[in-house]
Amino acid sequence: MNPILANSLVNVGKSLIDQLSIPPPSQYKVGNKTFSAELDNVASTTHINQSTNSLRQNLMQDPAIQSFLSNNAGNEIYFQKRADGSSQILSSSGDAITIFRDSPTNTLIHQYFNQCVREGVCQSVHRPGTVLLKE
């Protein structure tokens, strides 16, 4: 068989398979709402972010975190988000506790974590993906 003809047949087959296997592009549908109405809708559904310091103070008042801090006095305390939606509190001593996804403490930790990442503060150099509660 002619190598040029064989190469052309392979290219035709490849392009046919590519066209059949790629899903059609989805169309973005613009709603009937005005931009300001959509903006108000988004603004009303997002939580108003508290300052980093007030979130830190709320976390320090939580009984589970107070207990962990008293057991790890003098150590660096880190917060880490987990894939299942829960949070983990880590100490530089190696101690750790997990805060379950449905607890109000977990919500506070996630707010504090997100606020620190947004502001670029309290991020740990030694542990990527964590934020510091206290140094």
JONOR-V576729 format. One record per pair of residues at least 24 apart in sequence whose C-alpha atoms are under 6 Angstrom apart, sorted by the first residue. I is the first residue (numbers start at 1). J is the second residue. Records with the same first field share a line. If there is no record, write none. Layout:
I->J, J
//
This chain:
55->112
76->135
77->132, 133, 134
78->130, 131, 132, 133
79->130, 131
80->130
//
